[in-house]
Amino acid sequence: MKDQPMKIYTRTGDLGETALLGGPRVGKDMVRIEACGAVDELNSALGLARAEPLSDQLDDILRRIQNELFEMGAELASPDPVRQGTRTIGPPHIQQLECDIDRLLAPLEQLQHFILPGGARAGAALHLARAICRRVERRVVLLIRHSEEEISLVLLAYINRLSDLLFVAARTANAEAKRPDTLWERSPA
């Protein structure tokens, strides 16, 4: 018997509800679903950035992060991630992000001023991903504060460190494209 293809539409969400992993159906406007959606949006933004020319090193980092964000989304979508086996993001993931930041930062000029998002297309896409990452952070904080279930604080630390990495990744992509950082200029008084 041939495997049946996965159906794209189920019609079960037509009335504004969705199912949690191993849990009940909830409204699509619930804080948990907002957090999951923001993670998905960030993952999509990283996919867009990866569609641009990048070094193998940077592309490998972003590919790994996309997989980790998929795992984070599964954990956030699980009312009981330990029982569901979806609690997979841990301190080693944060340590890896810190190693990546240090490695990417080493060849870059040290910043003395604030910079504006932009540069090459890949750099601009990564700056956008960083801003979306900050939205993920705000949604996860909101979920932690309002959830009756325990939400791993490791996720919050991971996403905070990831926004730092995406800032450095944007600068790296711009350096690879030989596009200088655009310095912020204070408006005249």
N, CA, C and O atoms as a DFTB+ gen file, in Angstrom:
756 C
 N C O
     1  1       0.845      -1.171       0.000
     2  2       0.000       0.000       0.000
     3  2       0.897       1.243       0.000
     4  3       1.836       1.352       0.789
     5  1       0.594       2.144      -0.873
     6  2       1.374       3.372      -1.010
     7  2       1.008       4.349       0.098
     8  3      -0.159       4.463       0.474
     9  1       2.032       5.069       0.632
    10  2       1.771       6.082       1.651
    11  2       0.855       7.150       1.096
    12  3       1.023       7.621      -0.029
    13  1      -0.118       7.520       1.910
    14  2      -1.033       8.587       1.525
    15  2      -0.338       9.933       1.723
    16  3       0.327      10.141       2.738
    17  1      -0.485      10.845       0.767
    18  2       0.125      12.159       0.947
    19  2      -0.552      12.908       2.092
    20  3      -1.738      12.721       2.364
    21  1       0.223      13.753       2.750
    22  2      -0.315      14.551       3.839
    23  2      -1.277      15.585       3.264
    24  3      -0.952      16.287       2.306
    25  1      -2.463      15.670       3.858
    26  2      -3.433      16.665       3.403
    27  2      -3.013      18.048       3.870
    28  3      -2.552      18.221       4.998
    29  1      -3.171      19.008       3.014
    30  2      -2.837      20.384       3.357
    31  2      -4.007      21.035       4.095
    32  3      -3.802      21.798       5.039
    33  1      -5.194      20.742       3.677
    34  2      -6.351      21.354       4.344
    35  2      -7.114      20.289       5.129
    36  3      -7.288      19.158       4.673
    37  1      -7.565      20.681       6.322
    38  2      -8.331      19.767       7.172
    39  2      -9.725      20.313       7.465
    40  3     -10.616      19.569       7.875
    41  1      -9.908      21.603       7.256
    42  2     -11.164      22.314       7.529
    43  2     -11.463      22.440       9.026
    44  3     -12.501      22.984       9.404
    45  1     -10.565      21.944       9.876
    46  2     -10.862      21.973      11.313
    47  2     -10.617      23.353      11.923
    48  3     -11.052      23.616      13.044
    49  1      -9.933      24.227      11.206
    50  2      -9.663      25.557      11.732
    51  2     -10.550      26.638      11.150
    52  3     -10.318      27.827      11.370
    53  1     -11.565      26.228      10.410
    54  2     -12.411      27.200       9.715
    55  2     -13.186      28.118      10.657
    56  3     -13.641      29.184      10.243
    57  1     -13.337      27.723      11.895
    58  2     -14.091      28.548      12.845
    59  2     -13.177      29.246      13.865
    60  3     -13.624      29.663      14.933
    61  1     -11.887      29.364      13.511
    62  2     -10.976      30.129      14.348
    63  2     -10.339      29.374      15.487
    64  3      -9.866      29.987      16.445
    65  1     -10.316      28.064      15.408
    66  2      -9.666      27.259      16.440
    67  2      -8.602      26.379      15.812
    68  3      -8.624      26.099      14.613
    69  1      -7.668      25.950      16.653
    70  2      -6.624      25.034      16.222
    71  2      -6.324      24.087      17.375
    72  3      -6.683      24.361      18.520
    73  1      -5.670      22.981      17.074
    74  2      -5.346      22.000      18.112
    75  2      -3.914      22.186      18.585
    76  3      -3.004      22.394      17.782
    77  1      -3.723      22.108      19.888
    78  2      -2.380      22.072      20.449
    79  2      -1.851      20.651      20.324
    80  3      -2.629      19.703      20.222
    81  1      -0.523      20.502      20.333
    82  2       0.073      19.169      20.258
    83  2      -0.276      18.390      21.523
    84  3       0.150      18.764      22.616
    85  1      -1.037      17.326      21.386
    86  2      -1.420      16.523      22.536
    87  2      -2.326      17.251      23.504
    88  3      -2.402      16.890      24.679
    89  1      -3.005      18.260      23.029
    90  2      -3.840      19.044      23.934
    91  2      -5.166      19.404      23.307
    92  3      -5.552      18.847      22.279
    93  1      -5.855      20.327      23.923
    94  2      -7.198      20.699      23.475
    95  2      -7.165      21.635      22.259
    96  3      -6.105      22.102      21.840
    97  1      -8.330      21.888      21.721
    98  2      -8.494      22.912      20.685
    99  2      -8.594      24.254      21.396
   100  3      -9.237      24.374      22.439
   101  1      -7.956      25.250      20.820
   102  2      -7.954      26.593      21.405
   103  2      -8.178      27.615      20.296
   104  3      -8.038      27.309      19.112
   105  1      -8.525      28.821      20.698
   106  2      -8.704      29.894      19.740
   107  2      -7.372      30.282      19.111
   108  3      -6.332      30.268      19.769
   109  1      -7.422      30.627      17.829
   110  2      -6.204      31.024      17.129
   111  2      -5.662      32.365      17.608
   112  3      -4.563      32.765      17.222
   113  1      -6.424      33.060      18.442
   114  2      -5.961      34.333      18.991
   115  2      -5.386      34.183      20.398
   116  3      -5.119      35.186      21.060
   117  1      -5.193      32.970      20.856
   118  2      -4.637      32.732      22.182
   119  2      -3.146      33.102      22.196
   120  3      -2.472      33.049      21.167
   121  1      -2.652      33.473      23.373
   122  2      -1.260      33.907      23.518
   123  2      -0.298      32.822      23.030
   124  3       0.694      33.126      22.368
   125  1      -0.585      31.574      23.349
   126  2       0.293      30.468      22.931
   127  2       0.366      30.375      21.404
   128  3       1.438      30.147      20.844
   129  1      -0.759      30.549      20.747
   130  2      -0.779      30.472      19.286
   131  2      -0.072      31.680      18.684
   132  3       0.597      31.562      17.657
   133  1      -0.218      32.851      19.325
   134  2       0.523      34.049      18.880
   135  2       2.032      33.787      18.948
   136  3       2.768      34.156      18.032
   137  1       2.490      33.155      20.028
   138  2       3.919      32.852      20.169
   139  2       4.364      31.878      19.079
   140  3       5.412      32.068      18.461
   141  1       3.568      30.840      18.846
   142  2       3.900      29.862      17.797
   143  2       3.952      30.540      16.430
   144  3       4.851      30.273      15.632
   145  1       2.990      31.412      16.165
   146  2       2.950      32.114      14.886
   147  2       4.143      33.027      14.696
   148  3       4.673      33.132      13.590
   149  1       4.573      33.692      15.764
   150  2       5.742      34.575      15.674
   151  2       7.004      33.764      15.385
   152  3       7.863      34.207      14.623
   153  1       7.123      32.579      15.988
   154  2       8.269      31.704      15.714
   155  2       8.242      31.279      14.248
   156  3       9.284      31.261      13.594
   157  1       7.080      30.941      13.731
   158  2       6.939      30.561      12.329
   159  2       7.318      31.728      11.411
   160  3       7.984      31.535      10.394
   161  1       6.892      32.925      11.776
   162  2       7.231      34.113      10.991
   163  2       8.747      34.333      10.977
   164  3       9.319      34.647       9.933
   165  1       9.390      34.169      12.124
   166  2      10.842      34.303      12.193
   167  2      11.523      33.258      11.319
   168  3      12.466      33.570      10.591
   169  1      11.052      32.033      11.391
   170  2      11.640      30.964      10.587
   171  2      11.507      31.282       9.097
   172  3      12.429      31.034       8.320
   173  1      10.362      31.829       8.703
   174  2      10.154      32.205       7.304
   175  2      11.093      33.334       6.897
   176  3      11.621      33.331       5.785
   177  1      11.305      34.297       7.788
   178  2      12.224      35.399       7.496
   179  2      13.651      34.873       7.308
   180  3      14.390      35.367       6.456
   181  1      14.030      33.883       8.096
   182  2      15.355      33.288       7.926
   183  2      15.446      32.549       6.594
   184  3      16.490      32.568       5.942
   185  1      14.361      31.901       6.190
   186  2      14.332      31.254       4.880
   187  2      14.525      32.267       3.763
   188  3      15.217      31.995       2.783
   189  1      13.911      33.436       3.911
   190  2      14.076      34.500       2.930
   191  2      15.531      34.970       2.897
   192  3      16.100      35.150       1.821
   193  1      16.125      35.166       4.056
   194  2      17.527      35.582       4.107
   195  2      18.424      34.536       3.459
   196  3      19.384      34.887       2.774
   197  1      18.127      33.264       3.665
   198  2      18.939      32.191       3.098
   199  2      18.772      32.063       1.594
   200  3      19.573      31.394       0.942
   201  1      17.749      32.687       1.032
   202  2      17.567      32.677      -0.424
   203  2      18.563      33.617      -1.101
   204  3      18.732      33.570      -2.320
   205  1      19.212      34.456      -0.329
   206  2      20.224      35.382      -0.844
   207  2      21.604      34.735      -0.754
   208  3      21.795      33.780      -0.001
   209  1      22.553      35.246      -1.511
   210  2      23.922      34.695      -1.408
   211  2      24.511      34.915      -0.014
   212  3      24.542      36.036       0.494
   213  1      24.973      33.831       0.586
   214  2      25.606      33.852       1.909
   215  2      26.813      32.931       1.880
   216  3      26.892      32.029       1.045
   217  1      27.740      33.152       2.777
   218  2      28.857      32.212       2.921
   219  2      28.301      30.887       3.431
   220  3      27.233      30.840       4.041
   221  1      29.038      29.818       3.172
   222  2      28.618      28.506       3.679
   223  2      28.503      28.526       5.196
   224  3      27.582      27.938       5.762
   225  1      29.444      29.206       5.856
   226  2      29.423      29.270       7.321
   227  2      28.129      29.899       7.825
   228  3      27.479      29.354       8.718
   229  1      27.756      31.031       7.263
   230  2      26.552      31.728       7.707
   231  2      25.300      30.930       7.351
   232  3      24.370      30.838       8.152
   233  1      25.280      30.357       6.153
   234  2      24.126      29.560       5.740
   235  2      23.945      28.348       6.640
   236  3      22.817      28.013       7.002
   237  1      25.037      27.686       7.007
   238  2      24.958      26.515       7.897
   239  2      24.383      26.898       9.263
   240  3      23.565      26.169       9.823
   241  1      24.814      28.040       9.792
   242  2      24.294      28.513      11.082
   243  2      22.796      28.762      10.980
   244  3      22.031      28.335      11.845
   245  1      22.380      29.450       9.932
   246  2      20.959      29.782       9.776
   247  2      20.108      28.543       9.548
   248  3      18.982      28.468      10.039
   249  1      20.630      27.570       8.808
   250  2      19.890      26.310       8.589
   251  2      19.666      25.601       9.925
   252  3      18.566      25.129      10.211
   253  1      20.724      25.531      10.739
   254  2      20.593      24.892      12.050
   255  2      19.557      25.625      12.898
   256  3      18.727      24.995      13.554
   257  1      19.606      26.940      12.883
   258  2      18.663      27.738      13.668
   259  2      17.240      27.519      13.180
   260  3      16.322      27.446      13.997
   261  1      17.030      27.412      11.874
   262  2      15.677      27.147      11.369
   263  2      15.136      25.836      11.938
   264  3      13.966      25.760      12.314
   265  1      15.970      24.816      12.003
   266  2      15.539      23.544      12.584
   267  2      15.234      23.701      14.067
   268  3      14.258      23.143      14.567
   269  1      16.070      24.463      14.770
   270  2      15.833      24.682      16.194
   271  2      14.549      25.480      16.419
   272  3      13.819      25.216      17.374
   273  1      14.270      26.446      15.555
   274  2      13.025      27.211      15.692
   275  2      11.808      26.317      15.453
   276  3      10.774      26.500      16.095
   277  1      11.919      25.357      14.540
   278  2      10.825      24.406      14.323
   279  2      10.578      23.616      15.604
   280  3       9.433      23.385      15.990
   281  1      11.663      23.204      16.259
   282  2      11.543      22.477      17.529
   283  2      10.958      23.372      18.614
   284  3      10.147      22.915      19.419
   285  1      11.359      24.646      18.647
   286  2      10.812      25.579      19.621
   287  2       9.317      25.747      19.405
   288  3       8.549      25.779      20.367
   289  1       8.901      25.853      18.154
   290  2       7.477      25.968      17.855
   291  2       6.705      24.762      18.362
   292  3       5.607      24.905      18.901
   293  1       7.274      23.574      18.193
   294  2       6.614      22.359      18.689
   295  2       6.508      22.383      20.210
   296  3       5.483      21.985      20.764
   297  1       7.545      22.839      20.884
   298  2       7.494      22.923      22.351
   299  2       6.434      23.927      22.795
   300  3       5.666      23.659      23.719
   301  1       6.395      25.080      22.135
   302  2       5.401      26.094      22.505
   303  2       3.976      25.621      22.223
   304  3       3.039      26.035      22.905
   305  1       3.810      24.762      21.229
   306  2       2.486      24.256      20.866
   307  2       2.040      23.096      21.748
   308  3       0.936      22.578      21.583
   309  1       2.894      22.686      22.683
   310  2       2.597      21.546      23.560
   311  2       2.285      22.018      24.972
   312  3       3.142      22.611      25.627
   313  1       1.061      21.762      25.456
   314  2       0.772      22.109      26.854
   315  2       1.645      21.333      27.838
   316  3       1.917      21.810      28.940
   317  1       2.086      20.135      27.440
   318  2       2.947      19.316      28.289
   319  2       4.119      18.809      27.437
   320  3       4.124      17.654      27.011
   321  1       5.127      19.690      27.186
   322  2       6.202      19.312      26.277
   323  2       7.059      18.149      26.756
   324  3       7.631      17.434      25.934
   325  1       7.163      17.942      28.074
   326  2       7.944      16.815      28.567
   327  2       7.247      15.514      28.173
   328  3       7.883      14.596      27.654
   329  1       5.940      15.441      28.420
   330  2       5.182      14.236      28.070
   331  2       5.136      14.026      26.558
   332  3       5.181      12.890      26.086
   333  1       5.046      15.118      25.799
   334  2       4.974      15.031      24.339
   335  2       6.333      14.798      23.687
   336  3       6.409      14.480      22.501
   337  1       7.407      14.956      24.463
   338  2       8.752      14.786      23.904
   339  2       9.185      15.949      23.024
   340  3      10.036      15.788      22.150
   341  1       8.596      17.126      23.254
   342  2       8.941      18.292      22.430
   343  2       9.861      19.279      23.142
   344  3      10.216      20.305      22.563
   345  1      10.255      18.996      24.383
   346  2      11.187      19.887      25.077
   347  2      12.595      19.487      24.657
   348  3      13.198      18.592      25.248
   349  1      13.112      20.157      23.633
   350  2      14.418      19.785      23.085
   351  2      15.436      20.918      23.122
   352  3      16.638      20.663      23.044
   353  1      14.983      22.163      23.240
   354  2      15.907      23.295      23.292
   355  2      16.430      23.428      24.716
   356  3      15.655      23.560      25.664
   357  1      17.752      23.392      24.855
   358  2      18.353      23.453      26.185
   359  2      19.567      24.365      26.220
   360  3      19.898      25.001      25.220
   361  1      20.230      24.432      27.366
   362  2      21.415      25.282      27.516
   363  2      22.489      25.070      26.444
   364  3      23.123      26.046      26.041
   365  1      22.728      23.830      25.959
   366  2      23.740      23.685      24.899
   367  2      23.413      24.490      23.635
   368  3      24.317      24.942      22.932
   369  1      22.122      24.666      23.352
   370  2      21.733      25.465      22.181
   371  2      22.120      26.931      22.377
   372  3      22.565      27.596      21.442
   373  1      21.948      27.419      23.589
   374  2      22.324      28.805      23.901
   375  2      23.838      28.953      23.803
   376  3      24.333      29.935      23.251
   377  1      24.566      27.990      24.332
   378  2      26.026      28.028      24.262
   379  2      26.508      28.018      22.808
   380  3      27.476      28.697      22.465
   381  1      25.830      27.250      21.961
   382  2      26.209      27.208      20.543
   383  2      25.978      28.564      19.890
   384  3      26.801      29.017      19.095
   385  1      24.855      29.220      20.222
   386  2      24.606      30.559      19.678
   387  2      25.716      31.522      20.104
   388  3      26.169      32.338      19.301
   389  1      26.153      31.433      21.353
   390  2      27.214      32.306      21.844
   391  2      28.528      32.044      21.108
   392  3      29.261      32.980      20.789
   393  1      28.821      30.780      20.842
   394  2      30.026      30.441      20.063
   395  2      29.924      31.007      18.652
   396  3      30.895      31.542      18.117
   397  1      28.741      30.886      18.054
   398  2      28.524      31.419      16.704
   399  2      28.703      32.937      16.691
   400  3      29.330      33.482      15.783
   401  1      28.153      33.616      17.698
   402  2      28.290      35.069      17.779
   403  2      29.770      35.442      17.844
   404  3      30.230      36.308      17.100
   405  1      30.507      34.789      18.728
   406  2      31.932      35.098      18.889
   407  2      32.698      34.861      17.588
   408  3      33.552      35.663      17.209
   409  1      32.390      33.759      16.909
   410  2      33.085      33.427      15.656
   411  2      32.760      34.433      14.557
   412  3      33.653      34.852      13.821
   413  1      31.479      34.830      14.436
   414  2      31.088      35.790      13.402
   415  2      31.592      37.201      13.717
   416  3      31.920      37.967      12.811
   417  1      31.650      37.528      14.981
   418  2      32.034      38.878      15.390
   419  2      33.535      39.139      15.228
   420  3      33.941      40.278      14.997
   421  1      34.352      38.103      15.347
   422  2      35.814      38.257      15.358
   423  2      36.355      39.080      14.181
   424  3      37.162      39.981      14.413
   425  1      35.952      38.817      12.938
   426  2      36.540      39.588      11.833
   427  2      35.883      40.947      11.577
   428  3      36.382      41.718      10.757
   429  1      34.781      41.258      12.257
   430  2      34.065      42.502      12.000
   431  2      34.703      43.679      12.728
   432  3      35.311      43.524      13.788
   433  1      34.549      44.861      12.131
   434  2      34.998      46.070      12.820
   435  2      34.165      46.258      14.077
   436  3      32.961      46.002      14.088
   437  1      34.822      46.705      15.125
   438  2      34.096      46.961      16.370
   439  2      33.220      48.197      16.175
   440  3      33.667      49.204      15.626
   441  1      31.973      48.111      16.629
   442  2      31.046      49.236      16.487
   443  2      31.328      50.306      17.533
   444  3      31.581      50.007      18.700
   445  1      31.280      51.536      17.100
   446  2      31.411      52.683      17.993
   447  2      30.115      53.485      18.027
   448  3      29.946      54.368      18.867
   449  1      29.195      53.172      17.103
   450  2      27.950      53.921      16.959
   451  2      26.819      52.951      16.650
   452  3      27.056      51.817      16.235
   453  1      25.586      53.408      16.857
   454  2      24.427      52.621      16.443
   455  2      24.397      52.568      14.925
   456  3      24.838      53.494      14.244
   457  1      23.859      51.447      14.400
   458  2      23.732      51.335      12.945
   459  2      22.262      51.156      12.578
   460  3      21.439      50.744      13.395
   461  1      21.962      51.479      11.322
   462  2      20.611      51.331      10.803
   463  2      20.478      49.978      10.111
   464  3      21.439      49.495       9.513
   465  1      19.307      49.366      10.182
   466  2      19.090      48.135       9.426
   467  2      19.202      48.428       7.930
   468  3      18.758      49.477       7.463
   469  1      19.783      47.519       7.199
   470  2      19.895      47.697       5.752
   471  2      21.137      47.028       5.224
   472  3      21.615      46.037       5.776
   473  1      21.660      47.590       4.137
   474  2      22.847      47.033       3.501
   475  2      22.469      46.177       2.316
   476  3      21.544      46.499       1.570
   477  1      23.183      45.094       2.150
   478  2      22.876      44.139       1.086
   479  2      21.540      43.461       1.395
   480  3      21.061      43.514       2.528
   481  1      20.946      42.828       0.393
   482  2      19.632      42.198       0.600
   483  2      19.673      41.167       1.727
   484  3      18.754      41.120       2.544
   485  1      20.705      40.351       1.787
   486  2      20.802      39.342       2.849
   487  2      20.930      40.018       4.209
   488  3      20.298      39.597       5.178
   489  1      21.740      41.059       4.281
   490  2      21.901      41.777       5.536
   491  2      20.608      42.424       5.985
   492  3      20.246      42.353       7.159
   493  1      19.901      43.062       5.041
   494  2      18.624      43.695       5.371
   495  2      17.615      42.648       5.819
   496  3      16.855      42.882       6.759
   497  1      17.600      41.488       5.154
   498  2      16.674      40.411       5.541
   499  2      16.991      39.912       6.948
   500  3      16.080      39.595       7.712
   501  1      18.264      39.840       7.292
   502  2      18.649      39.388       8.629
   503  2      18.334      40.438       9.688
   504  3      18.000      40.091      10.821
   505  1      18.434      41.714       9.336
   506  2      17.999      42.763      10.268
   507  2      16.490      42.635      10.513
   508  3      16.032      42.784      11.646
   509  1      15.720      42.360       9.455
   510  2      14.284      42.160       9.617
   511  2      14.015      40.936      10.493
   512  3      13.144      40.972      11.362
   513  1      14.754      39.866      10.267
   514  2      14.601      38.660      11.094
   515  2      14.894      38.973      12.559
   516  3      14.222      38.450      13.448
   517  1      15.895      39.824      12.821
   518  2      16.206      40.214      14.201
   519  2      15.030      40.942      14.835
   520  3      14.703      40.701      15.998
   521  1      14.394      41.829      14.083
   522  2      13.239      42.556      14.620
   523  2      12.082      41.590      14.901
   524  3      11.386      41.728      15.906
   525  1      11.885      40.628      14.022
   526  2      10.847      39.612      14.241
   527  2      11.205      38.762      15.455
   528  3      10.328      38.373      16.226
   529  1      12.490      38.475      15.623
   530  2      12.957      37.708      16.778
   531  2      12.590      38.433      18.074
   532  3      12.213      37.794      19.057
   533  1      12.697      39.736      18.079
   534  2      12.309      40.509      19.268
   535  2      10.799      40.396      19.514
   536  3      10.361      40.407      20.664
   537  1      10.002      40.287      18.443
   538  2       8.563      40.071      18.617
   539  2       8.322      38.692      19.234
   540  3       7.477      38.545      20.117
   541  1       9.065      37.681      18.770
   542  2       8.959      36.349      19.370
   543  2       9.246      36.448      20.865
   544  3       8.526      35.875      21.683
   545  1      10.293      37.173      21.211
   546  2      10.651      37.322      22.623
   547  2       9.497      37.938      23.409
   548  3       9.167      37.464      24.497
   549  1       8.881      38.988      22.869
   550  2       7.760      39.625      23.578
   551  2       6.589      38.657      23.727
   552  3       5.936      38.638      24.770
   553  1       6.317      37.859      22.708
   554  2       5.209      36.893      22.784
   555  2       5.503      35.789      23.789
   556  3       4.607      35.351      24.510
   557  1       6.744      35.337      23.842
   558  2       7.108      34.285      24.797
   559  2       7.033      34.830      26.226
   560  3       6.577      34.128      27.128
   561  1       7.473      36.066      26.441
   562  2       7.341      36.675      27.773
   563  2       5.868      36.741      28.167
   564  3       5.511      36.407      29.297
   565  1       5.024      37.163      27.251
   566  2       3.583      37.234      27.514
   567  2       3.022      35.851      27.842
   568  3       2.206      35.708      28.753
   569  1       3.456      34.846      27.108
   570  2       3.005      33.477      27.363
   571  2       3.458      33.004      28.747
   572  3       2.677      32.405      29.486
   573  1       4.699      33.268      29.093
   574  2       5.210      32.869      30.409
   575  2       4.381      33.516      31.512
   576  3       4.060      32.866      32.507
   577  1       4.039      34.770      31.348
   578  2       3.301      35.495      32.385
   579  2       1.845      35.061      32.497
   580  3       1.250      35.192      33.567
   581  1       1.256      34.545      31.417
   582  2      -0.174      34.258      31.427
   583  2      -0.530      32.780      31.294
   584  3      -1.710      32.430      31.309
   585  1       0.451      31.922      31.167
   586  2       0.164      30.504      30.970
   587  2      -0.019      29.798      32.306
   588  3       0.692      30.069      33.274
   589  1      -0.980      28.894      32.339
   590  2      -1.155      28.047      33.514
   591  2      -0.148      26.906      33.494
   592  3       0.181      26.347      34.541
   593  1       0.345      26.556      32.302
   594  2       1.366      25.522      32.168
   595  2       2.742      26.162      32.285
   596  3       2.918      27.342      31.983
   597  1       3.710      25.373      32.724
   598  2       5.082      25.858      32.831
   599  2       5.686      25.999      31.433
   600  3       5.609      25.081      30.616
   601  1       6.281      27.149      31.176
   602  2       6.987      27.402      29.923
   603  2       8.469      27.499      30.269
   604  3       8.848      28.236      31.179
   605  1       9.289      26.772      29.561
   606  2      10.720      26.744      29.845
   607  2      11.346      28.123      29.654
   608  3      11.214      28.737      28.594
   609  1      12.021      28.596      30.684
   610  2      12.731      29.873      30.598
   611  2      13.937      29.782      29.671
   612  3      14.470      30.805      29.240
   613  1      14.368      28.562      29.364
   614  2      15.462      28.380      28.409
   615  2      15.050      28.933      27.045
   616  3      15.880      29.487      26.324
   617  1      13.776      28.784      26.691
   618  2      13.305      29.312      25.406
   619  2      13.496      30.824      25.348
   620  3      13.891      31.369      24.318
   621  1      13.216      31.484      26.446
   622  2      13.367      32.937      26.496
   623  2      14.837      33.334      26.354
   624  3      15.159      34.264      25.615
   625  1      15.717      32.643      27.049
   626  2      17.151      32.926      26.937
   627  2      17.640      32.633      25.515
   628  3      18.435      33.393      24.962
   629  1      17.167      31.537      24.927
   630  2      17.561      31.175      23.560
   631  2      17.173      32.277      22.586
   632  3      17.991      32.698      21.768
   633  1      15.949      32.744      22.665
   634  2      15.472      33.728      21.694
   635  2      16.163      35.071      21.916
   636  3      16.398      35.809      20.959
   637  1      16.490      35.397      23.163
   638  2      17.236      36.626      23.450
   639  2      18.623      36.561      22.815
   640  3      19.074      37.523      22.194
   641  1      19.291      35.427      22.975
   642  2      20.628      35.261      22.387
   643  2      20.535      35.221      20.871
   644  3      21.424      35.714      20.177
   645  1      19.462      34.634      20.356
   646  2      19.301      34.551      18.902
   647  2      19.190      35.943      18.285
   648  3      19.716      36.173      17.196
   649  1      18.521      36.864      18.952
   650  2      18.428      38.211      18.383
   651  2      19.816      38.849      18.299
   652  3      20.104      39.584      17.354
   653  1      20.674      38.571      19.281
   654  2      22.056      39.065      19.206
   655  2      22.778      38.445      18.022
   656  3      23.483      39.132      17.283
   657  1      22.598      37.146      17.848
   658  2      23.251      36.469      16.736
   659  2      22.768      37.038      15.401
   660  3      23.570      37.227      14.486
   661  1      21.476      37.312      15.282
   662  2      20.957      37.812      14.006
   663  2      21.489      39.210      13.692
   664  3      21.686      39.550      12.526
   665  1      21.721      40.015      14.717
   666  2      22.348      41.323      14.507
   667  2      23.751      41.136      13.927
   668  3      24.119      41.786      12.949
   669  1      24.523      40.245      14.539
   670  2      25.887      39.981      14.069
   671  2      25.847      39.317      12.687
   672  3      26.693      39.601      11.839
   673  1      24.880      38.446      12.462
   674  2      24.747      37.791      11.154
   675  2      24.441      38.812      10.063
   676  3      24.961      38.702       8.952
   677  1      23.607      39.801      10.365
   678  2      23.306      40.848       9.387
   679  2      24.567      41.629       9.047
   680  3      24.829      41.917       7.879
   681  1      25.341      41.970      10.059
   682  2      26.597      42.677       9.823
   683  2      27.566      41.812       9.016
   684  3      28.282      42.310       8.147
   685  1      27.578      40.505       9.315
   686  2      28.452      39.580       8.589
   687  2      28.037      39.501       7.126
   688  3      28.883      39.561       6.235
   689  1      26.737      39.367       6.876
   690  2      26.250      39.290       5.493
   691  2      26.614      40.562       4.732
   692  3      26.995      40.502       3.563
   693  1      26.497      41.704       5.389
   694  2      26.869      42.963       4.734
   695  2      28.372      43.018       4.464
   696  3      28.792      43.466       3.397
   697  1      29.178      42.570       5.413
   698  2      30.633      42.553       5.214
   699  2      31.000      41.620       4.063
   700  3      31.864      41.940       3.246
   701  1      30.330      40.448       4.003
   702  2      30.597      39.505       2.917
   703  2      30.236      40.110       1.562
   704  3      30.878      39.807       0.556
   705  1      29.213      40.961       1.532
   706  2      28.785      41.620       0.294
   707  2      29.544      42.923       0.057
   708  3      29.264      43.649      -0.897
   709  1      30.515      43.215       0.942
   710  2      31.307      44.446       0.866
   711  2      30.436      45.698       0.928
   712  3      30.676      46.682       0.229
   713  1      29.409      45.631       1.795
   714  2      28.533      46.772       2.045
   715  2      28.771      47.232       3.476
   716  3      28.561      46.459       4.411
   717  1      29.201      48.469       3.666
   718  2      29.480      48.933       5.030
   719  2      28.189      49.111       5.828
   720  3      27.112      49.304       5.265
   721  1      28.326      49.040       7.155
   722  2      27.200      49.344       8.030
   723  2      26.818      50.806       7.824
   724  3      27.682      51.654       7.601
   725  1      25.524      51.095       7.900
   726  2      25.040      52.475       7.790
   727  2      24.890      53.024       9.200
   728  3      24.082      52.533       9.989
   729  1      25.673      54.044       9.506
   730  2      25.637      54.607      10.845
   731  2      24.396      55.462      11.043
   732  3      23.970      56.183      10.141
   733  1      23.826      55.371      12.233
   734  2      22.718      56.227      12.608
   735  2      23.239      57.650      12.775
   736  3      24.281      57.875      13.391
   737  1      22.511      58.592      12.226
   738  2      22.873      59.998      12.363
   739  2      21.771      60.710      13.136
   740  3      20.598      60.658      12.766
   741  1      22.166      61.367      14.205
   742  2      21.212      62.099      15.033
   743  2      20.616      63.249      14.220
   744  3      21.334      63.975      13.532
   745  1      19.307      63.401      14.309
   746  2      18.625      64.517      13.621
   747  2      19.093      65.828      14.206
   748  3      19.326      65.925      15.411
   749  1      19.236      66.858      13.353
   750  2      19.645      68.155      13.894
   751  2      18.581      68.706      14.826
   752  3      17.381      68.550      14.596
   753  1      19.044      69.348      15.872
   754  2      18.113      69.879      16.880
   755  2      17.371      71.103      16.368
   756  3      16.550      71.674      17.087
